[in-house]
Amino acid sequence: MNVRFLHGQEVEKAFLLIREVFLQTESRGLSQSSVDSFLKMQTKDAFQEMLSDEKTVFLGAL
């Protein structure tokens, strides 16, 4: 396994993967309004803003 920083398009793929995993696992048992609230807060813009913080690092295990 190779662990490294994510770059470019990999970051967008990570964002989509996070949403997909949430929808397939964590959202089970939540009300639709709770799921909608999470998805409304977890936008691509919010994700990019979080990445602009120098303290935030995304690593991929490939």
C-alpha positions as CSV (number, residue, x, y, z in Angstrom):
1,M,0.0,0.0,0.0
2,N,1.2,3.5,-0.9
3,V,0.1,6.4,1.3
4,R,0.6,9.9,-0.2
5,F,-0.9,13.3,-0.6
6,L,-3.8,13.6,-3.0
7,H,-3.4,16.0,-6.0
8,G,-5.6,17.6,-8.6
9,Q,-8.4,15.4,-9.8
10,E,-7.8,12.9,-7.0
11,V,-9.1,15.4,-4.5
12,E,-12.4,15.7,-6.4
13,K,-12.6,11.9,-6.6
14,A,-12.0,11.8,-2.8
15,F,-14.9,14.2,-2.3
16,L,-17.2,12.1,-4.4
17,L,-16.1,9.0,-2.5
18,I,-16.8,10.5,0.9
19,R,-20.3,11.4,-0.2
20,E,-20.9,8.0,-1.7
21,V,-19.7,6.2,1.4
22,F,-21.9,8.4,3.6
23,L,-24.9,7.6,1.5
24,Q,-24.3,3.9,1.5
25,T,-23.4,3.5,5.1
26,E,-23.7,6.4,7.6
27,S,-27.0,7.7,6.2
28,R,-28.9,4.4,7.0
29,G,-31.3,5.0,9.9
30,L,-31.1,8.8,9.6
31,S,-34.1,10.9,8.6
32,Q,-34.2,12.2,5.1
33,S,-33.9,15.8,6.5
34,S,-30.6,14.8,8.3
35,V,-29.2,13.3,5.1
36,D,-30.2,16.4,3.2
37,S,-28.6,18.7,5.8
38,F,-25.3,16.8,5.6
39,L,-25.3,16.9,1.8
40,K,-26.2,20.6,1.8
41,M,-23.2,21.3,4.0
42,Q,-20.8,19.0,2.2
43,T,-20.6,20.8,-1.2
44,K,-17.6,20.9,-3.5
45,D,-17.1,24.5,-2.6
46,A,-17.1,23.7,1.1
47,F,-14.7,20.9,0.5
48,Q,-12.3,23.1,-1.5
49,E,-12.5,25.8,1.2
50,M,-11.5,23.2,3.8
51,L,-8.6,22.2,1.6
52,S,-7.4,25.8,1.4
53,D,-6.6,25.7,5.1
54,E,-2.9,24.9,5.4
55,K,-3.6,22.6,8.4
56,T,-5.9,20.3,6.3
57,V,-4.2,17.4,4.6
58,F,-5.8,14.6,2.5
59,L,-3.9,11.4,2.1
60,G,-4.8,8.5,-0.1
61,A,-4.0,4.8,0.7
62,L,-3.5,3.4,-2.8
